[in-house]
Amino acid sequence: MKKIQTLFTLFLLITLSFTTVKSNAMEKKKVEKVNVIMFTMKSTLSTIAQDAGNIPMELMQKAEELGLEITGPQIWQYRNVDGSPTSLFDMDICIPIKEAKGNAGKFIYKELPEITCVSEIHKGAWSDLKNTYSRMMGEMTRNGMIPGNMSREVYLVCDFENPENCLTEIQLLLHK
């Protein structure tokens, strides 16, 4: 009996190690459409944190005030980013919700479309996201994939005190 338990434990460890590696590896996938409450703004890579300011917290407060059912982690969507720190681009800060109801005030309700993308989980500080983006872009180029003009960051785990614990899914839209 002990031998079976040992083999089962070994099997679980091997399975978990493959699952962990796979979860961080870049993969091509389809992301379903999602209803959101969102705020749209212009920003640059060098001013994104100050431009966003308190908007994420205000969005959460509005969702709670309206009694919206939140269905997933916060999504930041970027359109027409060219990589230059000073170029303006469009940015959407979104909270996935079950359905729109009530007056959203300065926010809007929208349905983010279904997309086909490459996705990778970034573990660690957001200041290091650029390294993951660069690696993903290089791998896309090597595999003959053409990126679209949009990306998303899905904030799975946000740890402001220990940024090394953050988990962010990066989704790079594929050009059709």
C-alpha positions as CSV (number, residue, x, y, z in Angstrom):
1,M,0.0,0.0,0.0
2,K,2.8,2.4,0.9
3,K,4.4,1.8,-2.6
4,I,1.1,2.8,-4.3
5,Q,0.9,6.0,-2.1
6,T,4.5,6.9,-3.0
7,L,3.9,6.3,-6.7
8,F,0.7,8.4,-6.5
9,T,2.5,11.2,-4.8
10,L,5.3,11.1,-7.4
11,F,2.7,11.2,-10.2
12,L,1.0,14.3,-8.6
13,L,4.3,16.1,-8.2
14,I,5.2,15.4,-11.9
15,T,1.8,16.5,-13.0
16,L,2.0,19.7,-11.0
17,S,5.4,20.5,-12.3
18,F,4.2,20.2,-15.9
19,T,1.1,22.2,-15.1
20,T,3.2,24.9,-13.5
21,V,5.6,25.1,-16.5
22,K,2.7,25.1,-19.0
23,S,0.8,27.8,-17.1
24,N,3.7,30.2,-17.6
25,A,4.5,29.2,-21.2
26,M,3.1,31.3,-24.1
27,E,0.1,29.7,-25.7
28,K,-2.3,30.6,-28.5
29,K,-5.9,30.8,-27.4
30,K,-9.3,32.3,-27.9
31,V,-10.7,34.6,-25.3
32,E,-14.5,34.8,-25.1
33,K,-16.3,38.1,-25.2
34,V,-17.0,39.7,-21.9
35,N,-19.3,42.4,-20.5
36,V,-17.5,45.2,-18.6
37,I,-17.8,48.5,-16.9
38,M,-14.9,50.6,-18.1
39,F,-13.1,53.9,-18.3
40,T,-11.3,54.9,-21.6
41,M,-8.4,57.3,-21.7
42,K,-5.3,58.3,-23.5
43,S,-1.9,57.6,-21.9
44,T,1.8,56.9,-22.6
45,L,4.0,54.2,-21.4
46,S,5.9,56.7,-19.3
47,T,2.8,58.2,-17.6
48,I,0.5,55.3,-17.4
49,A,0.5,54.9,-13.6
50,Q,-0.2,58.6,-12.9
51,D,-2.7,58.8,-15.8
52,A,-4.7,55.9,-14.3
53,G,-4.6,57.4,-10.8
54,N,-7.5,56.3,-8.8
55,I,-9.6,55.1,-11.7
56,P,-9.3,51.4,-10.8
57,M,-10.5,52.0,-7.3
58,E,-13.3,54.3,-8.5
59,L,-14.5,51.7,-10.9
60,M,-14.6,49.1,-8.1
61,Q,-16.6,51.5,-5.9
62,K,-19.0,52.2,-8.8
63,A,-19.5,48.5,-9.4
64,E,-20.2,47.9,-5.7
65,E,-22.5,50.9,-5.5
66,L,-24.6,49.7,-8.5
67,G,-24.7,46.1,-7.1
68,L,-23.0,44.7,-10.2
69,E,-21.9,41.1,-10.1
70,I,-18.1,41.1,-10.8
71,T,-17.2,38.0,-12.9
72,G,-13.4,38.2,-13.1
73,P,-10.2,40.1,-12.4
74,Q,-9.6,43.6,-13.7
75,I,-8.5,43.9,-17.4
76,W,-6.5,46.8,-18.8
77,Q,-6.7,46.9,-22.6
78,Y,-4.2,48.8,-24.8
79,R,-4.7,49.9,-28.4
80,N,-2.1,51.2,-30.8
81,V,0.9,51.0,-28.5
82,D,4.1,51.5,-30.6
83,G,6.6,50.8,-27.8
84,S,7.8,54.4,-27.5
85,P,7.6,55.7,-23.9
86,T,6.1,59.1,-25.1
87,S,3.6,58.0,-27.8
88,L,0.0,58.4,-26.9
89,F,-2.3,55.3,-27.1
90,D,-5.8,54.4,-26.0
91,M,-6.3,52.5,-22.8
92,D,-9.4,50.9,-21.2
93,I,-9.5,50.0,-17.6
94,C,-12.2,47.3,-17.3
95,I,-14.0,45.3,-14.7
96,P,-15.8,42.2,-16.0
97,I,-19.5,42.1,-14.9
98,K,-22.5,39.8,-15.4
99,E,-24.7,42.5,-16.8
100,A,-25.0,46.3,-17.1
101,K,-27.5,47.9,-14.8
102,G,-27.9,51.4,-13.4
103,N,-26.3,54.7,-14.3
104,A,-22.5,54.2,-14.8
105,G,-21.8,57.9,-14.4
106,K,-18.4,58.8,-16.0
107,F,-17.9,55.1,-16.8
108,I,-19.4,53.1,-19.7
109,Y,-20.8,49.6,-20.2
110,K,-19.3,47.7,-23.1
111,E,-18.8,44.2,-24.4
112,L,-15.2,43.4,-25.1
113,P,-15.1,41.3,-28.3
114,E,-13.9,37.7,-28.5
115,I,-10.2,37.7,-29.5
116,T,-7.6,35.2,-30.7
117,C,-4.3,35.9,-29.0
118,V,-1.1,34.6,-27.6
119,S,-1.1,34.6,-23.8
120,E,1.5,34.2,-21.1
121,I,1.4,34.5,-17.3
122,H,3.9,37.1,-16.0
123,K,4.9,36.4,-12.4
124,G,6.4,39.3,-10.6
125,A,6.5,43.1,-10.5
126,W,4.7,45.1,-13.1
127,S,7.9,47.1,-13.7
128,D,9.2,43.9,-15.3
129,L,6.3,43.4,-17.7
130,K,8.4,44.8,-20.6
131,N,10.7,41.8,-20.4
132,T,7.8,39.4,-20.8
133,Y,6.3,41.5,-23.7
134,S,9.7,41.5,-25.4
135,R,10.1,37.7,-25.0
136,M,6.6,37.1,-26.3
137,M,7.1,39.4,-29.3
138,G,10.4,37.6,-30.2
139,E,8.7,34.2,-30.0
140,M,5.8,35.4,-32.1
141,T,8.3,36.6,-34.8
142,R,10.1,33.3,-34.7
143,N,6.8,31.5,-35.2
144,G,5.6,33.7,-38.0
145,M,2.8,35.2,-36.0
146,I,1.8,38.8,-36.7
147,P,0.7,40.9,-33.7
148,G,-2.5,43.0,-33.9
149,N,-2.8,46.5,-32.6
150,M,-4.2,45.6,-29.2
151,S,-3.1,43.9,-26.0
152,R,-4.7,43.1,-22.6
153,E,-3.3,42.6,-19.2
154,V,-5.5,40.6,-16.8
155,Y,-4.5,41.2,-13.2
156,L,-4.9,37.7,-11.6
157,V,-3.1,38.5,-8.4
158,C,-2.2,42.0,-7.2
159,D,0.2,42.3,-4.3
160,F,1.2,45.9,-3.7
161,E,3.4,45.1,-0.7
162,N,5.2,42.2,-2.3
163,P,5.2,42.8,-6.1
164,E,7.1,39.6,-6.8
165,N,3.9,37.8,-5.9
166,C,1.8,39.5,-8.7
167,L,0.4,37.3,-11.5
168,T,-0.6,39.1,-14.7
169,E,-1.8,37.4,-17.8
170,I,-0.6,39.2,-20.9
171,Q,-2.7,38.7,-24.0
172,L,-1.4,39.9,-27.4
173,L,-4.0,40.0,-30.1
174,L,-3.1,38.2,-33.3
175,H,-3.5,39.9,-36.7
176,K,-6.0,38.0,-38.8
